[in-house]
Amino acid sequence: MNVFIIIGICVVALILFLYFVPVGIWFQALVSGVYVSLVQLIFMRFRKVPPTVIVGNMISASKAGLKLKQNDLEAHYLAGGHVGSVVNALISADKANMKRAEGCADIGQPQGYRHSAGGSCCQGWYPADSQSPRHCAH
């Protein structure tokens, strides 16, 4: 009887360990060429950030040739943003040769475009050869 209790406790401990230490996600990132610390994956769980969302999008961005920071993706997720949509937009912009610059929530100014008025990113970007700015809608 004691053997079954010990086996049951070991199984529960193993399940809890594998939940908090996502070895499968870490290995997937490792073989995909994206370095994510196992400790950082554990901390993501404690911060209520799903590691599969962050790591999956980091892998997608890496395979598309983009270098994104894990902390930036986590911050975007915690701010209520849709990480997958932003990463897909960055990949699409990169494939359309729209280079991103630093600033403006790190999404940046597309190459060949200039900022409309003011210093806010919500003012919008418009082609440098155009006279009328195209503002983003809210």
Buried (B, 14 or more C-beta within 10 A) or exposed (E): EEEEEEEEEEEEEEEEEEEEBBEEBBEBBEEBEBEBEBEBBBEBBEEEBBBBBBBBBBBBBBEBEBEBEBEBBBBBBEEEEEBBEBBBEBBEBBEEEBEBEEEBEBBBBBEEBEBBEEEEBEBBBBEEEEEEBEEEEE
